[in-house]
Amino acid sequence: MHDDALSIPVDAAAAAALSAQGLRMAVVDPGDPAATRAWAEADARGFHDPARTDEDFADLSEDFPLQRSVGIYDDGGAEPAMPIATVTSWPAAMTVPGGEVDTWAISAVTVAPSHRRRGIARQMLESELRVAVAAGRPLAVLTVSEATIYRRYGFGPATWSTDFTVDVRRAGWLGAPTPGRIQLIGRDAAVEIGRTLLPEARRATVGDVEIVGHRFGRLFGAPSDSAEQRKRRFARYEDADGVVRGLVVYRVNENPQDFSDLSADVLQLVATTDDAYRALWQYLFELDLVGEVKGWLRAVDEPLRWLVQDSRRIRTTELREHLWVRVLDPVTALAARSYAGPGRLALRVEDPLGHADGVFTIDVDADGRAVVAAGEPSEPEGTPLLEVPVDVLGSLYFGGASAVALARAGRLAERTSGDAVLADRLLRSPVPPALMTWF
Ligand SMILES: CC(=O)SCCNC(=O)CCNC(=O)[C@H](O)C(C)(C)COP(=O)(O)OP(=O)(O)OC[C@H]1O[C@@H](n2cnc3c(N)ncnc32)[C@H](O)[C@@H]1OP(=O)(O)O
């Protein structure tokens, strides 16, 4: 294992394959402003974003020391200093049932339109998986622009999110009153509160990830985007003892047709107590002039549904997979989480890239903690066994996907009929996992 994940050198196998195409793979020096600026520009170009301003770059530059950013350069091309492909990655903690797991987060995967479909993304992704292994990370994780890209590298969808629109004038608030109070605050105060509340909420949410660098500031409106920042409003909830337990970041949108029928976007709602959750939603329901409140990237089992008279007035506008997980080291990954045990389960994992291939036996004690060993179970007859491709293992890992549904879909095989039911009993998270951010 490499001690300092961020200083892992370029992956030799990918560098050689790219070199055969006349391309050079390099890790970007975080202390080199020209190289980081060019990398950030290539990333923007890859996503068809506008060119970066100096202010954008100032926001992003806080990330470079926290990440391992890789560029692919076409030294014989029109712009040799500008990468034609980018990827970045960093170590990130994520919440699993009963604790945390170390992951390798991957982002900013782009290949310039001029260089697409020559296998460059494949080289980058396969090398990222090897780098994650070298960094001792049992899982690689990412969020995706398109759901069609990453399964081929062994990633499977592992959490789901919803967007919804609430007709607040007709839904009817049903929640019990709360003892604390709501206060409006400015951005700086909200950022300060967020530094404590977000990690606390994250640790209580299976499937959520720690947020570092510019992605944290962006939740409050990126400093570089003053127009967007000016629209954002911030309110906090403090309990009866004056302790801050919740924070909402929202934006009220114009409606030139009817000034008394505005809509509000809930961009972040973080609560570390149920009272805070209820109080903040009630606050949003009672905003004067606002007829519609929209929740973005919310959990699939929001308690909000139970806080209104008429839950049909909460219209789900989107339900989609959000977090994608790639298991690299099943023993470490499966031992990092707890189970609704006791019990035993064996998994036969098929991994074309070899990282997670094999049979793994999970022995769960009465407290739900597991001993995981590579190899067949000692008593194969009485042990349920699932045969899973590695992407399906990623889907099952956080406890958000149903082994029964995957078996019915033919995505996994049971050794004995009923093994998927037994597997679900151990693996399912009581609350569906939820990733509350993009990265
Ligand atoms: C975690 C993230 O950063 S998500 C963001 C992903 N990036 C984007 O959406 C930005 C715009 N798109 C791009 O930059 C590029 O099209 C990329 C990165 C998606 C693909 O780059 P390429 O270098 O063209 O991919 P590459 O040639 O290595 O193709 C690898 C495989 O993926 C497939 N593939 C490539 N792009 C796509 C796509 N958009 N949808 C589905 N499959 C794709 C290829 O067909 C190929 O399949 P195969 O190996 O099974 O035959």
The ligand as an SDF file (V2000), in Angstrom:
LIG
                    3D

 51 53  0  0  0  0  0  0  0  0999 V2000
  -17.3780   10.2690  -12.8470 C   0  0  0  0  0  0  0  0  0  0  0  0
  -17.5580   11.2470  -13.9690 C   0  0  0  0  0  0  0  0  0  0  0  0
  -16.7510   12.1160  -14.1120 O   0  0  0  0  0  0  0  0  0  0  0  0
  -18.9340   11.1660  -14.9490 S   0  0  0  0  0  0  0  0  0  0  0  0
  -18.5630   12.1770  -16.3500 C   0  0  0  0  0  0  0  0  0  0  0  0
  -18.2860   11.4250  -17.6290 C   0  0  0  0  0  0  0  0  0  0  0  0
  -17.8860   12.4140  -18.6280 N   0  0  0  0  0  0  0  0  0  0  0  0
  -18.7410   13.0590  -19.4570 C   0  0  0  0  0  0  0  0  0  0  0  0
  -19.9340   12.8110  -19.4760 O   0  0  0  0  0  0  0  0  0  0  0  0
  -18.1450   14.1360  -20.3260 C   0  0  0  0  0  0  0  0  0  0  0  0
  -18.4850   13.9250  -21.7930 C   0  0  0  0  0  0  0  0  0  0  0  0
  -18.0520   12.6120  -22.2800 N   0  0  0  0  0  0  0  0  0  0  0  0
  -16.7310   12.2940  -22.4060 C   0  0  0  0  0  0  0  0  0  0  0  0
  -15.8440   13.0630  -22.0450 O   0  0  0  0  0  0  0  0  0  0  0  0
  -16.3880   10.9620  -23.0300 C   0  0  0  0  0  0  0  0  0  0  0  0
  -17.3430   10.6630  -23.9820 O   0  0  0  0  0  0  0  0  0  0  0  0
  -16.2940    9.7890  -22.0300 C   0  0  0  0  0  0  0  0  0  0  0  0
  -15.3200   10.1330  -20.9270 C   0  0  0  0  0  0  0  0  0  0  0  0
  -17.6590    9.4850  -21.4260 C   0  0  0  0  0  0  0  0  0  0  0  0
  -15.8320    8.5340  -22.7710 C   0  0  0  0  0  0  0  0  0  0  0  0
  -14.5260    8.7460  -23.2640 O   0  0  0  0  0  0  0  0  0  0  0  0
  -13.9120    7.8590  -24.4560 P   0  0  0  0  0  0  0  0  0  0  0  0
  -12.4510    8.0360  -24.3980 O   0  0  0  0  0  0  0  0  0  0  0  0
  -14.6130    8.1890  -25.7150 O   0  0  0  0  0  0  0  0  0  0  0  0
  -14.3070    6.3970  -24.0230 O   0  0  0  0  0  0  0  0  0  0  0  0
  -13.5620    5.0660  -24.5190 P   0  0  0  0  0  0  0  0  0  0  0  0
  -13.1960    5.2160  -25.9690 O   0  0  0  0  0  0  0  0  0  0  0  0
  -12.4690    4.7160  -23.5940 O   0  0  0  0  0  0  0  0  0  0  0  0
  -14.7070    4.0400  -24.3910 O   0  0  0  0  0  0  0  0  0  0  0  0
  -14.7010    3.0500  -23.4150 C   0  0  0  0  0  0  0  0  0  0  0  0
  -15.9870    2.3180  -23.4810 C   0  0  0  0  0  0  0  0  0  0  0  0
  -17.0490    3.1640  -23.0520 O   0  0  0  0  0  0  0  0  0  0  0  0
  -18.0440    3.2560  -24.0720 C   0  0  0  0  0  0  0  0  0  0  0  0
  -18.5350    4.6200  -24.0090 N   0  0  0  0  0  0  0  0  0  0  0  0
  -17.8210    5.7360  -24.1520 C   0  0  0  0  0  0  0  0  0  0  0  0
  -18.6020    6.8030  -23.9490 N   0  0  0  0  0  0  0  0  0  0  0  0
  -19.8230    6.3550  -23.6740 C   0  0  0  0  0  0  0  0  0  0  0  0
  -21.0530    6.9790  -23.3830 C   0  0  0  0  0  0  0  0  0  0  0  0
  -21.1790    8.3060  -23.3400 N   0  0  0  0  0  0  0  0  0  0  0  0
  -22.1170    6.1920  -23.1460 N   0  0  0  0  0  0  0  0  0  0  0  0
  -22.0000    4.8540  -23.1750 C   0  0  0  0  0  0  0  0  0  0  0  0
  -20.8500    4.2140  -23.4430 N   0  0  0  0  0  0  0  0  0  0  0  0
  -19.7830    4.9600  -23.6890 C   0  0  0  0  0  0  0  0  0  0  0  0
  -17.3420    2.9240  -25.3540 C   0  0  0  0  0  0  0  0  0  0  0  0
  -18.2420    2.4630  -26.3100 O   0  0  0  0  0  0  0  0  0  0  0  0
  -16.3760    1.8650  -24.8830 C   0  0  0  0  0  0  0  0  0  0  0  0
  -17.0660    0.6540  -24.6960 O   0  0  0  0  0  0  0  0  0  0  0  0
  -16.3180   -0.7760  -24.7510 P   0  0  0  0  0  0  0  0  0  0  0  0
  -14.9440   -0.5840  -24.1820 O   0  0  0  0  0  0  0  0  0  0  0  0
  -17.1710   -1.6310  -23.9020 O   0  0  0  0  0  0  0  0  0  0  0  0
  -16.2920   -1.1240  -26.1870 O   0  0  0  0  0  0  0  0  0  0  0  0
  1  2  1  0
  2  3  2  0
  2  4  1  0
  4  5  1  0
  5  6  1  0
  6  7  1  0
  7  8  1  0
  8  9  2  0
  8 10  1  0
 10 11  1  0
 11 12  1  0
 12 13  1  0
 13 14  2  0
 13 15  1  0
 15 16  1  0
 15 17  1  0
 17 18  1  0
 17 19  1  0
 17 20  1  0
 20 21  1  0
 21 22  1  0
 22 23  2  0
 22 24  1  0
 22 25  1  0
 25 26  1  0
 26 27  2  0
 26 28  1  0
 26 29  1  0
 29 30  1  0
 30 31  1  0
 31 32  1  0
 31 46  1  0
 32 33  1  0
 33 34  1  0
 33 44  1  0
 34 35  1  0
 34 43  1  0
 35 36  2  0
 36 37  1  0
 37 38  1  0
 37 43  2  0
 38 39  1  0
 38 40  2  0
 40 41  1  0
 41 42  2  0
 42 43  1  0
 44 45  1  0
 44 46  1  0
 46 47  1  0
 47 48  1  0
 48 49  2  0
 48 50  1  0
 48 51  1  0
M  END
$$$$
